[in-house]
Amino acid sequence: RRMNDVKQLSLQLAATQASLLIVGDAGVGKTSLARYIYTKSRSARLYCLDCKNAGGFDFSKIDGGTLIIEDLDCATSSLQMELMKLVERND
């Protein structure tokens, strides 16, 4: 029943342009849920940023797409600054 509720909420969210933060313990399926929502959305592109290996990530190309950020707790201070610029640009 709970998974059905999550699926229904995901479909509702996919129909919007709202920003979404999915939090939870490691291994609960946050990335899978984010990808599911993306597949049901009208978002043009999907970008995945792994903060453990973020070297060379081109933030300038993120425009109107969906960004999945993995391992945010591993982000360097310079990566955090780039993410803040991205948030401010889209605010």
C-alpha positions in Angstrom: 0.0 0.0 0.0 2.8 2.4 0.9 4.6 1.8 -2.4 1.4 2.4 -4.3 1.1 5.8 -2.4 4.7 6.6 -3.4 4.0 5.8 -7.0 0.8 7.9 -7.1 2.6 10.9 -5.5 5.5 10.4 -7.9 3.1 10.6 -10.9 1.7 13.8 -9.5 5.1 15.3 -9.0 6.2 14.3 -12.5 3.4 16.4 -13.9 4.9 19.6 -12.3 8.1 21.6 -12.7 8.6 21.6 -9.0 12.1 21.0 -7.4 12.2 17.9 -5.4 14.6 16.7 -2.7 14.5 13.0 -2.0 16.2 12.0 1.3 16.6 8.7 3.0 19.1 6.1 4.3 21.6 4.5 1.9 20.1 1.8 -0.2 16.4 2.7 0.1 16.0 3.5 -3.6 16.3 7.3 -3.8 18.0 7.2 -7.2 15.5 4.7 -8.6 12.6 6.9 -7.4 14.2 10.0 -9.0 14.7 8.1 -12.3 11.1 6.9 -12.2 9.8 10.4 -11.7 12.0 11.6 -14.5 10.7 9.0 -16.9 7.1 10.1 -16.2 8.0 13.8 -16.5 8.3 16.1 -19.5 11.9 16.9 -18.6 14.1 17.0 -21.7 17.3 15.7 -20.2 18.6 13.7 -17.2 22.0 14.7 -15.7 23.6 12.6 -12.9 26.2 14.2 -10.7 28.2 11.9 -8.5 29.9 14.1 -5.9 32.6 11.5 -5.3 33.8 11.8 -9.0 32.5 15.2 -10.0 35.7 16.3 -11.8 34.9 17.8 -15.2 31.1 18.0 -14.7 29.8 20.8 -16.9 27.2 22.8 -15.0 26.7 25.2 -17.9 24.9 22.5 -19.9 22.2 22.0 -17.2 19.3 23.9 -18.6 15.7 22.8 -18.1 16.6 19.2 -17.3 16.6 17.0 -14.3 19.6 16.8 -12.1 20.2 13.8 -9.8 22.9 14.5 -7.2 24.5 11.4 -5.7 26.6 11.4 -2.5 26.2 15.1 -1.7 27.9 14.7 1.6 31.1 14.0 -0.4 31.0 17.3 -2.3 34.1 19.5 -2.0 33.7 23.1 -1.1 34.3 24.2 -4.7 31.6 21.8 -5.9 29.3 23.1 -3.2 29.9 26.7 -4.6 29.0 25.5 -8.1 25.8 23.9 -6.9 24.9 27.1 -5.1 25.4 29.1 -8.3 23.2 26.6 -10.1 20.5 27.0 -7.4 20.7 30.8 -7.5 20.5 30.7 -11.3 17.3 28.7 -11.3 15.7 30.5 -8.3 
